[in-house]
Amino acid sequence: MEDEGANANIIVWPSVFENNRRTILSASMLGCRGKVQRASGVIHLIVESVSDLTADLKTVSGLDVPFPLVAGRGDEARHGGGGPDNREGKPPEPKPRDIYVPDMHIDTLKLKARNFR
């Protein structure tokens, strides 16, 4: 668990986990109650009870309103374009590279022939 100020470790003992297994594995948001322990700057929350807060998750930061879905370039076939496309301009022509090296002309290369007969 983390907020703007610090981190805290949530410790769930095996007996508490088994008693709350379904809630812990299925909930999208959990509420935990327990004892807080601090030692050497490390904070632990020893969980004693767990509650399912999935229904309350939609009220966090306006998630209960519909999410506006804006059509992107991938949806243009179905929904049409919504503005200028920066891909419509011509890409710049690549400049040819000059790879001529005067010292390495084909006539000046001396290679020993190998006969594999």
KELUMPA-728830 format. One line per field, with one value per residue (C-alpha): residue number from 1; chain; x, y, z. Coordinates in Angstrom, 1 decimal. Layout:
num: [NUM | ...]
cadena: [A | ...]
xx: [X | ...]
yy: [Y | ...]
zz: [Z | ...]
This chain:
num: [1 | 2 | 3 | 4 | 5 | 6 | 7 | 8 | 9 | 10 | 11 | 12 | 13 | 14 | 15 | 16 | 17 | 18 | 19 | 20 | 21 | 22 | 23 | 24 | 25 | 26 | 27 | 28 | 29 | 30 | 31 | 32 | 33 | 34 | 35 | 36 | 37 | 38 | 39 | 40 | 41 | 42 | 43 | 44 | 45 | 46 | 47 | 48 | 49 | 50 | 51 | 52 | 53 | 54 | 55 | 56 | 57 | 58 | 59 | 60 | 61 | 62 | 63 | 64 | 65 | 66 | 67 | 68 | 69 | 70 | 71 | 72 | 73 | 74 | 75 | 76 | 77 | 78 | 79 | 80 | 81 | 82 | 83 | 84 | 85 | 86 | 87 | 88 | 89 | 90 | 91 | 92 | 93 | 94 | 95 | 96 | 97 | 98 | 99 | 100 | 101 | 102 | 103 | 104 | 105 | 106 | 107 | 108 | 109 | 110 | 111 | 112 | 113 | 114 | 115 | 116 | 117]
cadena: [A | A | A | A | A | A | A | A | A | A | A | A | A | A | A | A | A | A | A | A | A | A | A | A | A | A | A | A | A | A | A | A | A | A | A | A | A | A | A | A | A | A | A | A | A | A | A | A | A | A | A | A | A | A | A | A | A | A | A | A | A | A | A | A | A | A | A | A | A | A | A | A | A | A | A | A | A | A | A | A | A | A | A | A | A | A | A | A | A | A | A | A | A | A | A | A | A | A | A | A | A | A | A | A | A | A | A | A | A | A | A | A | A | A | A | A | A]
xx: [0.0 | 1.4 | 0.4 | 2.2 | 4.0 | 5.1 | 4.8 | 3.1 | 3.3 | 0.0 | 0.5 | -2.3 | -1.6 | -2.7 | -5.6 | -7.0 | -6.5 | -8.4 | -11.3 | -11.5 | -10.2 | -13.2 | -13.3 | -9.5 | -9.3 | -12.5 | -12.7 | -11.4 | -11.0 | -10.4 | -10.8 | -8.4 | -8.6 | -5.8 | -2.9 | -0.2 | 3.4 | 6.4 | 10.0 | 13.1 | 11.0 | 9.1 | 5.3 | 3.3 | -0.5 | -1.3 | -4.7 | -7.4 | -10.5 | -11.2 | -14.2 | -15.2 | -15.3 | -15.8 | -19.2 | -17.5 | -14.8 | -17.0 | -17.5 | -13.7 | -12.7 | -15.9 | -15.7 | -19.5 | -20.0 | -19.7 | -16.1 | -15.9 | -14.4 | -12.9 | -12.4 | -8.8 | -7.1 | -7.7 | -11.5 | -11.6 | -12.9 | -16.0 | -16.5 | -14.7 | -11.8 | -12.0 | -9.3 | -6.1 | -3.8 | -0.1 | 0.6 | -0.9 | 2.1 | 4.9 | 7.8 | 11.2 | 13.2 | 16.1 | 19.4 | 21.7 | 24.9 | 28.2 | 30.1 | 32.9 | 36.3 | 39.2 | 41.6 | 39.3 | 38.7 | 37.9 | 41.0 | 43.4 | 42.2 | 44.7 | 43.2 | 45.0 | 43.0 | 42.1 | 41.8 | 39.5 | 40.1]
yy: [0.0 | 3.4 | 7.1 | 10.4 | 10.2 | 6.6 | 2.9 | 0.4 | -3.4 | -5.2 | -8.5 | -11.1 | -14.2 | -17.5 | -18.0 | -14.5 | -15.2 | -18.6 | -17.0 | -14.2 | -16.1 | -15.4 | -11.6 | -11.2 | -13.0 | -11.5 | -7.9 | -5.1 | -2.8 | -4.1 | -2.4 | -3.7 | -3.2 | -4.2 | -3.1 | -0.7 | -1.6 | 0.7 | -0.4 | 1.2 | 3.4 | 0.5 | 0.5 | -2.8 | -3.2 | -6.5 | -7.3 | -8.6 | -8.1 | -7.5 | -5.9 | -5.8 | -2.2 | -3.0 | -1.2 | 2.0 | 1.9 | 3.5 | 6.6 | 7.2 | 10.1 | 10.2 | 6.7 | 6.4 | 8.6 | 7.1 | 7.1 | 9.3 | 7.2 | 9.3 | 7.5 | 7.3 | 6.6 | 2.9 | 3.5 | 5.7 | 2.8 | 2.5 | 6.1 | 8.3 | 10.7 | 13.4 | 15.8 | 16.3 | 13.3 | 14.1 | 11.1 | 12.8 | 14.9 | 13.4 | 12.0 | 13.6 | 11.9 | 10.0 | 11.4 | 8.9 | 8.1 | 8.5 | 5.3 | 5.9 | 5.5 | 6.4 | 4.0 | 1.0 | 0.9 | -2.6 | -2.5 | -1.9 | -4.8 | -7.6 | -10.9 | -14.2 | -16.7 | -20.0 | -23.1 | -25.8 | -28.6]
zz: [0.0 | -0.9 | -0.7 | -1.2 | 2.1 | 2.6 | 1.9 | 4.2 | 4.0 | 4.4 | 6.1 | 5.9 | 8.0 | 6.5 | 9.0 | 8.1 | 4.4 | 4.6 | 6.4 | 3.8 | 0.7 | -1.6 | -0.7 | -1.1 | -4.5 | -6.1 | -4.9 | -7.1 | -4.0 | -0.4 | 2.9 | 5.6 | 9.4 | 11.8 | 13.9 | 12.6 | 13.5 | 12.9 | 13.2 | 11.8 | 9.4 | 8.0 | 8.5 | 8.6 | 8.8 | 10.3 | 8.9 | 11.2 | 9.0 | 5.3 | 3.6 | -0.1 | -1.3 | -5.0 | -5.1 | -3.8 | -6.4 | -9.0 | -6.9 | -6.7 | -9.0 | -11.1 | -12.5 | -12.1 | -15.2 | -18.7 | -20.1 | -23.2 | -26.0 | -28.8 | -32.1 | -33.1 | -36.4 | -36.0 | -36.0 | -39.2 | -41.3 | -39.1 | -37.7 | -40.2 | -39.7 | -37.0 | -38.0 | -39.9 | -40.3 | -40.0 | -42.2 | -45.3 | -46.0 | -48.1 | -46.2 | -46.9 | -49.7 | -48.3 | -49.3 | -51.1 | -49.3 | -51.0 | -50.3 | -52.7 | -51.0 | -53.4 | -51.7 | -52.1 | -55.9 | -57.2 | -59.5 | -56.7 | -54.5 | -54.6 | -53.6 | -53.8 | -55.8 | -54.2 | -56.3 | -54.7 | -57.2]
